[in-house]
Each structure stands twice: as C-alpha cells, then as structure tokens.
Amino acid sequence: MISSISKSLAQQIVDTINDVCGHNINFINTKGIIYASNDYSRLDTYHEIGRQVALTGESIEVTSDDQFTGTNKGINIPIYYHKRIIAVVGISGEPAEVRRYAHLAERIALMLLHERELDMVHRTIEEKKQYLMRSLLYSEFDNPEYLEECLRDLNIDESKEYRIVEIEINSRYNLVNKSLLEQDVETLFSSVKNGLYIYAYPHEFIGLICNDFFNRDKFLLTTFAQKHAGIVKTSVGKATTLYKCRESYRTSKTALDTLRKNNLDFIVFDDLTIEILFSSLPEDVAEDFANKAIGELDDDDKDFLRTYYENDMSLQKTAEMLFLHKNTVQQRLNKIMARTKHNPRHFKDAVVLYLALHCNRNKA
C-alpha cells in the first residue's frame, strides 16, 4: 500500500497547478519539510504551519505573511489516503481565492495515488503468476513461503489436479495485434474456473486450469481454438497433481507437436495414441523408416492406403469412399504389395505400412 506521495509525483502536481493558477504551491511532508515546490529556494526548508496541519489533521488558513515560521498567507490542507495523512499541500495567496486550487491539488494527488496503487497491485499479481507458473513448469520450488502466498492469493488449491494449456501463436501473426489476441486469452481464462496464464515471449501463452472442471472448460478451449484457427494452436497436457505440473507441461508439448505435424488447431494429450510414440522418435529415424517401408509409393498410393486403413481395411467401404469397384481396390492393393513387399491386408505388414504412413504425414 502506498504510504506517501513521492517527490517526483508531488513536483508534477505542483507544476501542473502552478500552470493553471500562477500561485506558489508547496508539498510538505508530515515532519513539516517542503519537498516539492515551484519556488525551488523553499525546498528542504521547514514549514511550521504544514507541520501543525500534519499533527492536527485540520486545514489551516493563514491571513497574513510571517504569521508562522516559514509561511506566507494562504491555505494549507492535509491529504488523507487510507485514513492516514501522507502530506500537506499549501498554496500562497488570499485564502478565498486559492482554496479551490488546494483542493484541486488534493484531488489530483488522490487520483494519481489510486492509479499507481492499482498498477502496483496488478504488477504484484502478475509477478506472482509468473513465479507460480515457472515454479510449476520447471519444478523449481526454492521459496516455499512465497509459493504458498502465491497459491493463496491466486486461489489455487494444491489438493486438486491441474492441466497445463499451451497456446502457440503462428510466427507469421503480426505481434502488433498481440494485445487484441491477449484480450481474448484473458477472457478465456477468466471464464475458466480458477484459471490463470502467463505470456511466454515471443509466441506463446501458457495456462493452468483445474481438472475438476475440464469437461466444461474443454468446450471453452475448443471454441477459442476454432475462433482463432490459423492464428493459434491450443494443446492441453494430461491431468497431474499441482506439484507435478512439469509432467503436464511436457505432455502438452507432445500434443502441440502433433498439432503442428497434422495441421490441427486443438488437441488434448488424453486423445493421443501412437502420436505419443512418434513424438520421442528422432526425425531422421522416422524418415528412414518411412522411406524403407513406403518409399516406392507415390502420393496417390499413399492417400489410397490411408483411406483403406481409415475404413478398417474394408474393401467395400474403401470402394464406396473412393467411388471405385471392389476389384479395382484389390488391384491397387496388389500393386502396393508388389512395390513395398508388404501385404496391406495382413496384420503385421499392415502395421508397418500404417506406421510408415503416419511418419510420412508427420514429415509433411
């Protein structure tokens, strides 16, 4: 909480009011010392009436010069903030004339103090979000007391399970418009129960959501991803206890990698199957495997084979999907077997071909 008006802020107010009214203005601390003034010769001098105002909490009007030590006629009023006197403002001149300017200085000071205090609160909350998220993402719990304070202030229940959400911004997206996107991200996590997020420069937002409400929140996340299709990719890691969120973060990256490779916009780690296996496979190994298994096939053959497997190796369904005769489907399967030395209709060979197609799609 702000407990005083800084010298720089007081001087700004002094200069602003002086430009309006032309009278000498002083800001006096609670010890009676002038610390801001448009009359620089009075800086750091004692102001007896200012000290009296600070002690009594009552405004004092001076009707003649040198009635008190270091004062001229004018008005001196206390500035209260959170029920405490934090400064005294004095303006020289006929009290009836300068009274309104003293109150104007008071109102400006209170308004600026309030704005700065709001900024400080907002900054403190942002700092706590940053500390909490980075602690969870990297399992670095070096300050347990501060971490406990962050959890309490951010309303995070450590007994619950959580998921990490990654929102990756397309690198070609104009970052000048990032503030517009962040407004939507803010709206998203404000709608999510106990959700919070941080911005990870330059192309990512990372969020924390409670798993208790995931069935509902999944709809919100899906809607967000659809709204920003082509601009962001949104992945969700698996549910873990709070202090194991590093594992949820790792799985969210696996899901994000799947989004990139398959040109999708939203996915949850729970929905992945063989993608989990391929996420840890070096690209050159996956490429070698695909080339060895289906390197002799052209793109039409690969698309045909994908359709065949997507239809559970059914000749009838594949023929209907591709508007082909069943005999034509069999002929194309035979041609693929001749080129690859793997029979697409036999289980073991089908596994090899199916996985190779998946590697080839990831590569694309």
C-alpha positions as CSV (number, residue, x, y, z in Angstrom):
1,M,0.0,0.0,0.0
2,I,1.3,3.5,-0.9
3,S,2.1,5.5,2.3
4,S,3.4,8.7,0.8
5,I,3.4,11.0,-2.2
6,S,6.8,10.7,-3.9
7,K,8.9,13.8,-4.6
8,S,8.6,13.4,-8.4
9,L,4.8,12.9,-8.2
10,A,4.4,15.9,-5.9
11,Q,6.5,18.1,-8.2
12,Q,4.4,17.1,-11.2
13,I,1.3,18.2,-9.3
14,V,2.9,21.4,-8.2
15,D,3.9,22.3,-11.8
16,T,0.5,21.4,-13.2
17,I,-1.4,23.5,-10.7
18,N,1.0,26.4,-10.9
19,D,0.5,26.5,-14.7
20,V,-3.3,26.9,-14.0
21,C,-3.3,29.4,-11.2
22,G,0.2,31.0,-11.1
23,H,0.4,30.8,-7.3
24,N,3.2,29.3,-5.3
25,I,2.5,25.7,-4.3
26,N,4.3,23.5,-1.8
27,F,4.0,19.9,-0.8
28,I,5.1,19.4,2.8
29,N,5.8,16.1,4.4
30,T,4.4,15.1,7.8
31,K,7.6,16.4,9.5
32,G,7.0,19.9,8.1
33,I,9.7,19.8,5.4
34,I,8.9,21.2,2.0
35,Y,9.9,18.6,-0.6
36,A,8.2,19.9,-3.7
37,S,7.6,23.5,-4.7
38,N,7.6,25.8,-7.7
39,D,9.8,28.1,-5.6
40,Y,13.0,26.0,-5.5
41,S,14.5,28.2,-2.8
42,R,12.0,26.8,-0.4
43,L,12.8,23.1,-1.0
44,D,14.0,21.3,2.2
45,T,13.0,24.2,4.4
46,Y,10.8,24.0,7.5
47,H,7.1,24.9,7.1
48,E,5.7,25.5,10.6
49,I,2.0,25.6,9.5
50,G,2.5,22.5,7.4
51,R,3.7,20.7,10.5
52,Q,0.7,21.9,12.5
53,V,-1.7,20.6,9.8
54,A,0.1,17.2,9.8
55,L,-0.2,17.0,13.6
56,T,-3.8,18.1,13.9
57,G,-5.3,16.8,10.7
58,E,-7.1,20.1,10.2
59,S,-6.8,22.6,7.4
60,I,-5.4,26.0,8.4
61,E,-5.8,29.3,6.6
62,V,-3.2,32.0,7.1
63,T,-4.4,35.5,6.6
64,S,-1.1,37.4,6.8
65,D,2.6,36.7,5.9
66,D,5.0,35.5,8.6
67,Q,2.2,34.7,11.0
68,F,4.0,31.4,11.3
69,T,7.7,30.5,10.7
70,G,8.4,29.9,7.0
71,T,4.9,30.6,5.8
72,N,3.0,33.2,3.7
73,K,-0.7,33.8,3.8
74,G,-2.6,31.2,2.0
75,I,-4.3,27.8,2.8
76,N,-2.8,24.5,3.9
77,I,-4.8,21.3,3.8
78,P,-3.9,17.7,4.8
79,I,-4.0,14.9,2.2
80,Y,-5.5,11.8,3.6
81,Y,-5.0,8.4,2.0
82,H,-6.4,5.2,3.5
83,K,-7.4,7.3,6.6
84,R,-3.8,8.5,7.1
85,I,-2.2,11.9,6.5
86,I,0.5,11.4,3.9
87,A,1.3,15.0,3.0
88,V,0.2,18.6,3.3
89,V,-0.4,20.9,0.3
90,G,0.0,24.6,0.8
91,I,-0.8,27.4,-1.7
92,S,0.1,31.1,-1.1
93,G,-2.4,33.8,-1.7
94,E,-5.7,35.1,-0.5
95,P,-7.4,32.0,1.1
96,A,-10.7,32.7,-0.6
97,E,-9.0,32.8,-3.9
98,V,-6.6,29.8,-3.7
99,R,-8.8,27.5,-1.7
100,R,-10.2,25.7,-4.8
101,Y,-6.7,25.2,-6.1
102,A,-5.6,23.5,-2.9
103,H,-8.5,21.1,-3.2
104,L,-7.7,20.5,-6.9
105,A,-4.2,19.6,-5.9
106,E,-5.6,17.2,-3.3
107,R,-7.9,15.5,-5.8
108,I,-5.2,15.1,-8.4
109,A,-2.9,13.6,-5.8
110,L,-5.5,11.1,-4.6
111,M,-6.4,10.2,-8.2
112,L,-2.8,9.6,-9.2
113,L,-2.1,7.7,-6.0
114,H,-5.1,5.4,-6.6
115,E,-3.9,4.7,-10.2
116,R,-0.4,3.9,-9.0
117,E,-1.7,1.7,-6.3
118,L,-3.8,-0.2,-8.8
119,D,-0.8,-0.6,-11.0
120,M,1.2,-1.9,-8.1
121,V,-1.5,-4.5,-7.2
122,H,-1.7,-5.5,-10.8
123,R,2.1,-5.8,-11.1
124,T,2.2,-7.8,-7.9
125,I,-0.4,-10.2,-9.1
126,E,1.4,-10.6,-12.4
127,E,4.7,-11.2,-10.6
128,K,3.0,-13.9,-8.5
129,K,1.6,-15.5,-11.7
130,Q,5.0,-15.6,-13.3
131,Y,6.7,-17.0,-10.2
132,L,4.0,-19.7,-9.6
133,M,3.8,-20.8,-13.3
134,R,7.6,-21.0,-13.7
135,S,7.9,-22.9,-10.4
136,L,5.3,-25.4,-11.6
137,L,6.6,-25.7,-15.2
138,Y,10.2,-26.4,-14.1
139,S,9.6,-28.0,-10.7
140,E,11.7,-25.3,-9.0
141,F,10.3,-24.7,-5.5
142,D,13.1,-22.7,-4.0
143,N,10.9,-20.4,-1.9
144,P,8.1,-22.4,-0.2
145,E,6.8,-19.5,1.8
146,Y,6.4,-17.2,-1.2
147,L,5.0,-20.1,-3.2
148,E,2.3,-20.6,-0.5
149,E,1.5,-16.9,-0.7
150,C,1.1,-17.1,-4.5
151,L,-1.2,-20.1,-4.2
152,R,-3.4,-18.4,-1.6
153,D,-3.6,-15.0,-3.5
154,L,-4.3,-16.7,-6.8
155,N,-6.9,-19.1,-5.3
156,I,-5.1,-22.3,-6.3
157,D,-6.0,-25.3,-4.3
158,E,-2.9,-27.6,-4.0
159,S,-5.1,-30.6,-3.3
160,K,-6.6,-30.6,-6.8
161,E,-5.3,-31.9,-10.1
162,Y,-4.4,-29.4,-12.9
163,R,-3.6,-29.3,-16.6
164,I,-1.2,-27.1,-18.5
165,V,-2.6,-25.4,-21.6
166,E,-0.3,-24.1,-24.3
167,I,-1.5,-21.6,-26.8
168,E,1.1,-21.1,-29.6
169,I,0.8,-18.1,-31.8
170,N,1.6,-18.5,-35.5
171,S,5.0,-17.0,-36.1
172,R,3.7,-15.1,-39.1
173,Y,1.0,-13.4,-37.0
174,N,1.6,-9.7,-36.6
175,L,2.7,-9.2,-33.0
176,V,1.4,-5.6,-33.2
177,N,-2.0,-7.2,-32.8
178,K,-0.9,-9.4,-29.9
179,S,-2.8,-7.1,-27.4
180,L,-6.0,-7.9,-29.3
181,L,-5.3,-11.7,-29.1
182,E,-4.4,-11.3,-25.4
183,Q,-7.7,-9.8,-24.6
184,D,-9.4,-13.0,-25.9
185,V,-6.9,-15.1,-23.9
186,E,-7.8,-13.0,-20.8
187,T,-11.5,-13.6,-21.5
188,L,-10.9,-17.3,-22.0
189,F,-9.0,-17.8,-18.7
190,S,-11.4,-15.5,-16.8
191,S,-14.2,-17.9,-17.9
192,V,-12.2,-21.0,-16.8
193,K,-12.7,-21.9,-13.2
194,N,-9.6,-20.8,-11.2
195,G,-7.7,-20.5,-14.5
196,L,-4.6,-18.3,-14.9
197,Y,-2.0,-17.8,-17.6
198,I,1.3,-16.1,-18.4
199,Y,2.7,-14.7,-21.7
200,A,5.9,-16.5,-22.7
201,Y,7.8,-14.3,-25.2
202,P,7.6,-14.2,-28.1
203,H,4.9,-16.6,-29.4
204,E,3.2,-18.4,-26.5
205,F,0.6,-18.2,-23.7
206,I,0.8,-20.9,-21.0
207,G,-2.1,-21.5,-18.8
208,L,-3.1,-23.5,-15.7
209,I,-6.6,-25.0,-15.4
210,C,-8.2,-27.2,-12.7
211,N,-9.1,-30.7,-13.9
212,D,-12.3,-30.8,-11.8
213,F,-13.9,-28.6,-14.4
214,F,-12.2,-29.8,-17.5
215,N,-15.3,-31.3,-19.2
216,R,-16.8,-27.8,-19.2
217,D,-13.6,-25.9,-19.8
218,K,-12.8,-28.2,-22.8
219,F,-15.7,-26.6,-24.7
220,L,-14.4,-23.1,-24.0
221,L,-10.9,-24.1,-25.2
222,T,-12.3,-25.7,-28.3
223,T,-14.4,-22.7,-29.1
224,F,-11.4,-20.4,-28.6
225,A,-9.2,-22.6,-30.9
226,Q,-11.9,-22.6,-33.6
227,K,-12.3,-18.8,-33.4
228,H,-8.6,-18.3,-33.9
229,A,-8.0,-21.1,-36.4
230,G,-4.8,-20.5,-38.3
231,I,-3.6,-17.9,-35.7
232,V,-3.0,-20.2,-32.7
233,K,-2.7,-23.8,-31.9
234,T,-4.0,-24.9,-28.5
235,S,-2.8,-28.1,-26.7
236,V,-3.7,-29.4,-23.3
237,G,-1.5,-31.7,-21.2
238,K,-2.6,-34.6,-19.0
239,A,-4.0,-34.1,-15.5
240,T,-1.4,-34.2,-12.7
241,T,-1.1,-33.1,-9.1
242,L,-0.2,-29.5,-8.7
243,Y,3.5,-30.1,-7.9
244,K,3.9,-32.5,-10.9
245,C,2.7,-30.0,-13.4
246,R,6.0,-30.2,-15.2
247,E,4.7,-33.6,-16.5
248,S,1.5,-31.9,-17.7
249,Y,3.7,-29.3,-19.4
250,R,5.8,-32.0,-21.1
251,T,2.7,-33.8,-22.4
252,S,1.2,-30.5,-23.6
253,K,4.3,-30.1,-25.8
254,T,3.8,-33.6,-27.2
255,A,0.2,-32.6,-28.1
256,L,1.4,-29.3,-29.5
257,D,3.9,-31.2,-31.7
258,T,1.1,-33.3,-33.0
259,L,-0.9,-30.2,-33.9
260,R,2.0,-28.8,-35.9
261,K,2.6,-32.0,-37.8
262,N,-1.1,-32.6,-38.6
263,N,-2.2,-29.0,-39.2
264,L,-4.8,-29.1,-36.5
265,D,-5.8,-26.3,-34.1
266,F,-6.8,-28.1,-30.8
267,I,-5.9,-31.4,-29.1
268,V,-5.8,-32.9,-25.6
269,F,-3.0,-35.3,-24.7
270,D,-5.5,-37.8,-23.5
271,D,-6.7,-38.3,-27.1
272,L,-3.3,-39.2,-28.5
273,T,-2.3,-42.8,-29.2
274,I,0.6,-43.6,-31.5
275,E,1.4,-39.9,-31.6
276,I,3.0,-40.3,-28.2
277,L,5.4,-42.9,-29.5
278,F,6.4,-40.8,-32.5
279,S,6.9,-37.6,-30.5
280,S,10.0,-39.1,-29.0
281,L,11.3,-40.6,-32.2
282,P,14.2,-38.7,-33.9
283,E,13.0,-37.2,-37.2
284,D,15.8,-38.9,-39.2
285,V,14.9,-42.3,-37.8
286,A,11.2,-41.8,-38.6
287,E,12.1,-40.6,-42.1
288,D,14.4,-43.7,-42.7
289,F,11.6,-46.0,-41.5
290,A,9.0,-44.3,-43.8
291,N,11.3,-44.4,-46.8
292,K,12.2,-48.1,-46.3
293,A,8.5,-49.1,-45.9
294,I,6.7,-46.9,-48.4
295,G,9.4,-45.0,-50.3
296,E,8.3,-46.7,-53.6
297,L,4.8,-45.4,-53.4
298,D,3.6,-42.2,-55.0
299,D,1.2,-39.7,-53.2
300,D,-1.9,-41.2,-54.8
301,D,-0.9,-44.7,-53.5
302,K,-0.3,-43.3,-50.0
303,D,-3.7,-41.5,-50.0
304,F,-5.4,-44.6,-51.2
305,L,-3.7,-46.7,-48.5
306,R,-4.7,-44.2,-45.8
307,T,-8.3,-44.4,-46.9
308,Y,-8.1,-48.2,-46.8
309,Y,-6.9,-48.2,-43.2
310,E,-9.3,-45.4,-42.1
311,N,-12.1,-47.7,-43.3
312,D,-10.8,-50.6,-41.2
313,M,-9.4,-52.4,-44.2
314,S,-12.8,-52.9,-45.7
315,L,-12.8,-53.4,-49.4
316,Q,-16.5,-52.4,-49.7
317,K,-16.2,-49.2,-47.6
318,T,-13.0,-48.2,-49.4
319,A,-14.6,-48.7,-52.8
320,E,-17.6,-46.6,-51.8
321,M,-15.4,-43.9,-50.3
322,L,-13.3,-43.6,-53.5
323,F,-16.1,-44.4,-56.0
324,L,-14.2,-47.5,-57.2
325,H,-15.1,-51.0,-58.0
326,K,-14.1,-53.6,-55.4
327,N,-11.9,-55.3,-57.9
328,T,-10.1,-52.1,-58.6
329,V,-9.4,-51.7,-54.9
330,Q,-8.0,-55.2,-54.8
331,Q,-5.8,-54.5,-57.8
332,R,-4.4,-51.4,-56.2
333,L,-3.7,-53.3,-53.0
334,N,-1.8,-55.9,-55.0
335,K,0.2,-53.2,-56.8
336,I,1.2,-51.7,-53.4
337,M,2.2,-55.1,-52.2
338,A,4.4,-55.5,-55.2
339,R,6.1,-52.2,-54.7
340,T,6.6,-52.3,-50.9
341,K,7.0,-56.1,-50.3
342,H,4.4,-55.7,-47.6
343,N,0.9,-57.1,-47.9
344,P,-1.6,-54.3,-46.8
345,R,-4.2,-57.0,-45.9
346,H,-2.0,-58.9,-43.5
347,F,-1.9,-57.7,-39.9
348,K,1.9,-57.4,-39.4
349,D,2.5,-55.9,-42.8
350,A,-0.4,-53.6,-42.3
351,V,1.1,-52.3,-39.0
352,V,4.4,-51.5,-40.8
353,L,2.6,-49.7,-43.6
354,Y,0.2,-47.8,-41.2
355,L,3.1,-46.6,-39.0
356,A,5.1,-45.6,-42.1
357,L,2.2,-43.6,-43.4
358,H,2.0,-41.8,-40.0
359,C,5.7,-41.0,-40.1
360,N,5.3,-39.7,-43.7
361,R,2.3,-37.5,-42.6
362,N,4.3,-36.1,-39.7
363,K,7.1,-35.3,-42.1
364,A,4.8,-33.5,-44.4
